[in-house]
Amino acid sequence: MSELGPETLEVILREAFGGTDAERRVVVRQARDLADSGKHDADRGFPLTVDELLDHLGDAPADCTVPERWNWWLGSLEVAYGGYREFQVQAVERE
């Protein structure tokens, strides 16, 4: 997933969508897990990039939290390809 580390991705998510530290951390963790799995690459034919992630999360309804945006996009990948439920956010730590 690009050359950006988790800290940089978290900053980018904060600037783009706000949310809490815990919300951003869980999405970064799930995004890394998805990228590391190679599933996105195999299904879509190209690696998961930060630009793609931001584009798709930006398509979610404006009132969504960062994890809701992530799950919204992963839900569409689940419908299209299957096998994305394991990468969805199930819970967010309370701060």
C-alpha positions, 0 to 999 in steps of 0.5 A: 500500500504505497510507500506510506507507513501507518503513521502517515496514513493516519495523518492523511485520514485525519486530514481528509475525514477527521474522527478519533485516534482510535477510529483512524488506528483501526482503519489503518490496521485493517487497510494494512492487513488487506494490502498485506493479504494480496486479496485486493491486488488479485481481485482488482488487478492492482495494489491498494494505494493510499489514493484509491483508499481516499477516493473510495472512502470519500465516496461514502455518505458525508455523515459516516465516521472513518470506520463506517466509510471503510466498512461502506467500501469493503461492503461493496468489495464483498458484493463484487468479489466476496471475502472482504468481511474479515477486513471490516471493522467490527469494533473501535476502542473507546478513548 
